Amino acid sequence: MPAITGARAYLVDLEVETVRTDAVQSFIKQETVFVEVDTNDGLTGIGYAYTIGTGGRAVLSMLRDHLVPRLAGQDAAHIEGIWTDLFASTRATTVGAITSLALAAVDTALWDLKAKRAASPLWEVAGGFRQDVPLYDTEGGWLHLTTDELVAGAVASHDAGWGGLKLKVGKPSHREDLERLAAVRAAVGDRMDIMVDANQSMTSAEAIRRAKAFEAVDLFWLEEPLPADDVTGHVRLARATSIPIAVGESMYSIAQFREYLERGAASIVQVDVARVGGITPWLKVAHLAEAFNVAVCPHFLMELHVSLAAAVPNGRYVEHIPQLRAITRSEMVIRDGRAFAPETPGLGIDWDLDAIEDRRVG
């Protein structure tokens, strides 16, 4: 029995690697919450979750005050049992972002241990469908960039052989959005997927209006057009447009994904391992989506999601937003427009522990 002998949680602040803006916010910094779990067989698992600027200390408090103290003596191999115990102990704050992020930090540490104990990489332990997944770029598509800058970034992604790119939408006029999209489409041709992301900024009526205008650009998906809790609005939109609707980064439970899928409100699932509560529920959402014949294209956290998207048969794309380079010693491998999951046992993230220590806060 690999009994848990110790666990600790701490917070690290990471500055953003580039200016990132969308229709509703700016990416201020990445508050990265780490959990380390030790077992009596001499292994240590490292897990993490994140926020984009606020709430990190609340997640840390949830971990230190409530979740981490429950781990001592438990069998680290019983991941489902531990996840359920921790979830049940926090019912007054579920379903919600703070609890899900805290659960994810613990759960990813346990999966790191599981894969290390098996001497296998995460992509194999979690399913082992394939090792590589197509890549799409988001870094060249932020809302503050000029049309010329969008085009330059798109051409660079195209020339690198990447399958897709994502552009932010939500300018005051739908005509400005459309002009920017049309310029990019003209620059890259019809063999590259173009995704757009509205970051929950639209009303149902406006989303339907803009989707009709955007259809001329042949988009691969329209992401988060409405607030995530407006399922009915997404149903109406999905029925009104031929553009696939992508959702998931702002959902925090399996049941939320089930409702979207059952009602035909989502064509692409963008489940985020940190926001849904860890690898354990992430895999359940991915398999749920598979049952509905829906692709999974996870949000952010490319260094972790590359392994999970590779593990399942409906993993369609990995999003390229590098954000861990300041605290890792190596980067995700990219070749011919595809991201390759690490072969290292565990999560496969090459943490620079000295750099992490230098950035600890709180």
N, C-alpha and C positions, 0 to 999 in steps of 0.2 A: 504494500500500500504506500503510494507516494504522498505521505502526510505533509500538509502545509505546516511549516515550522515558523514562518515569519512573513509579514507582508507590510508594505509601506506605500504611501501615496505622496506625491509632490507635484509642484506646478512649475512649468518652464514657459517663459515668454519668448516668442519668436517674432522678429520683425518680418514684415512681408517682403518678398523678393522683388516685387514690382508693384506699381500703383494699380489697384483693382477697384473698379467702380461698376455698379449696375444701376437699375432703375430706382432702387430704393435705399442703397447703402454703399459704404466703402468698406473694404477689408482693412481694418485698423491694424491688427496684429493677430497672430495665432497663439492663443493661450492653450498650451499642451499639457494635459494632465496625465501623469505617468503612474502606473502601479507596478511594483515589483513583488513577485511571489516566490519564496524559497520553499524547497521541499527537502525531506530527509534523505533523498537519494543524491543530494548535492547539486541539483539543478536550480536555476533561477529563470523564471519567465518574466518578460517585460511586455506590458500592454499599455495602451494609450487611448486617449480621446482628445477632443479639441473644441474650442469655440473660436469665433472670428473677432474677438475683442472684448466681450463682456460675459460674465457668468462663470469664469474659470474658478474663482475662489469658492463659489457656491457648490460647484461640482466637487472640489477638493474637500470642502467641509462635509458633504454627504459621504464621501469615501472615508475620511478619517474618523468621523463621529459615529457612523452607522454601519457601513459595509465592511471595511477592512477588519474591524474587530471580530466579525463573525467567521472569518476564514481560518483562524488557528485550529489545527487539529483535523481539519476536513481533508478528505481524500481528493487530491488535485485532479485525479482522473475522472471524477464524477462531475463533469462540467454541467450537464443538464440539471443535476440535483442542486449544485451550488447556485446556478443562475436562478432557479425557481425559488430557492430559499431567500436569496437576496431580494428578488422582486417582491416576494410576499411580505418581507419585512418593511417594505417602503410603500405599501398600498396607498397611504394618505397622499403621496406625491406622484402617483402613477395614474394615467400615462402622461409623461411629460419629459421635457428636454433634460432637466438636471439629473433626474434619476436614470434615464436612458444613457446619458453620457458617462455617468459614474459606473453603471453596470458594464458598459463597453470596455472601460479601462481594465476592469477585473477580468472580464471574459476573454479579451484578447491576450492577456497575460497567461491565462490557463490554456488557451490554444497554443501559445508559444511553447509552453511546457509539454503539451501533448505531442506536438510535432518534434520537439527536441528529444523526447523520450523514445519516439519511434525512429529517430535518426532520419527523418524525412522532411522535405519542404512542405509548407502549408498547402500549396496547390494540390499536392498528392493526397495529403491527409484529409483535406476537405472535399475530395471528390476525384481529382486527377483526370479531368476530361482532356485537357491539352495544356501545354506550357506557355503558349503565346496567344495574345489577343490584339485585335486591331486597335489603333490609337487615334484619338482625335484631340485637337488643340483648342484650348480656351484662352491661353495667355495673349493671343493676338486679337481678341475680340471684345475688349472692354468698352463700355459705353462712352467713356471720355475720349477715346481715340478718334481721330479724324477719319474720313472716308479713305484718304490716301494711305493712312497708316493701317487701316483694316485690310486694304488691298495688298499692301506690302507683306503683312503678316500671313495672309491667306496664300499668297504666291510662294512664300518661303515654306509653309507647311505642305503645299502641293508638291513643290520641288523635292522635299524630303521624303516623299512617298507616303505621307500620312493619309489615311482614308477619309478623314473629316475634320471640320473645324466648327467652332461654336461662336456665334456673335450675340452680344447683348442687344436687346431691343427695349423700347420704352421711351423713345424721344417724344417730345410734346406733340409732334405731328406724325401720324402714321406714314405720311408721304416721305418724311425724312428717313424713317426706318427703312421704307421700301427702296429709296434711292441708294442707301448704303448697302443693302442686301443685293440689289441688282448689280451694283458695281463689283462686288465680290464675285457674284456668280459669273459675270462676264469675264473676270480675270482668271478664274480657275476652270471654267468650262463645266460640262455636265457630268463629269466622271468623279466628282468629289462631293461627299455628303456635306451639306450645310445645315447645322442645327442653330436654333435661336432660343434665347432664354429671357423671359420677361420678369423673372424674380417676383412673382405674385403681385404684380403692380397694376393689374387691369381689372375692370369690372367685367361681368359676363358679356354685356352688350359690346363693349370695346374690344374684348378678345375675339368675339365672333367677327366684328368688322375688320380687325387687323388680320385675322387668319385668312379671310376672303382675299384681302389684298396681297398677302404673302404667298398665296398658292401659285402665283405666276413665277416665283423664284424656285419652285420645286424643293421645298425644305424636307429634311430628313425627320425633324421633329420640332414641335413648339413646346418649350419647357416652362413649367410653372407659370402659366398665364394668369391664374387666379389664386387667391388665398387657398392654402392647402386644405382648410376645413370646409371649403365650398365644393362638396362632392357633386351636388346637383348642378352647379354651374359648369363643372367639367363635363358632366354627362351631356348637357345641352351643347357645349362647344364641340365635343367629339362627334356629335351627330350632325353638326353644321359645317364641318370642314373635312377635307381629305387629308390634311396634315396630321400625322400621328401626334398624339398628346403625350408628353413625358412628365412624370411626377415622381416624387419619392424622397427628395433630400430633406423635406420638412415634415416627414412622417416618423412617428416614434413608436409604432407598434405593428405587429403582424396584422391585427384586425383592421387597421386603417387601410393597408394594402388590399386586404381581402374585399373590403367594400368597394374600393375603386375598380378592382378587377371584375367583381360580380356585376357591377352596374355599367361596365363598358366605358368607364371614364378615363382609362389609361391604356396607351398602346406601347409605352416604354416605361419600365420600372427602374428608378434611379436610387435604389436603396443604399443608404450610407451606413457603414458598419458602426460608426460611432454614435450616430443619432438614433439608430434602431435598437441599440443596446448590446451590440457585440456580434461576434461571428456566429454564435449559436442562433439568434433570431435572423441574422442576415441570410443564412443558408435556407432557413424555412421560407423566407420571403422569395428567395430565388427559385426554390422548387415549387412554391405556390404559383409564381408567374409562369413557370414551365408548364404547369397543368392547364393554364389558360393560353398557352402558345404565345407568350409575351417575352420579349427580350429584356435582359438585365444590362443596364449601362450605369454602373455605380457612380455616385457623386464624390468628387474630390478624393483625398487620401490615396493617390495613385500607387504609392509605395506598398500599401496593404491590399488595395482592391485588385491589383494586377493578379495576385495569387488567387483571390476568390473568384474573379471573373473567369480565370482560366480553369477553375475547379469544376464549373457547372456547364452543361451543354448549351444553355441559353445566354451565356455571357457574350455580349455583342461588341462592346467598346469599353476602353479604359480612357478616362479623361486626363489629359496632360496639364497639370498645374503643379509644378515643383515647388515644395514648400519646406522640405526637411533637410535641404543640403547643408544648412549651417550646423546641424547636429548629427549628420551621418558621414561615414567615411567613403561611401561609394554611392552610385546612383542606379536607378532602374535601367536595365539594359533595353535599348531600342535599336531595332534593325529592320530596314525595309518597311517602315511604317507600322511595325508591330512592337508591342511591349512584351518582354519575356519575364515570366515569374522566376524569382530566385531559386536556385537549387540548394541553398543552405538550409539545414534543418531548423525548424522554428518558423517564425514569421518571415525571416529572411531579410529583415531590415538591419543594415550594418551601423548600429548606433555608435556615435562618438561620445562615450560616457564623460570624458573630460569637458567637451563642449556643452553637454547637457548640464553638468554641474555648474559651469560658469554662468548659465542662464536661469538657474533656479531662483524663484521668487517666493515670497510668503513664508 
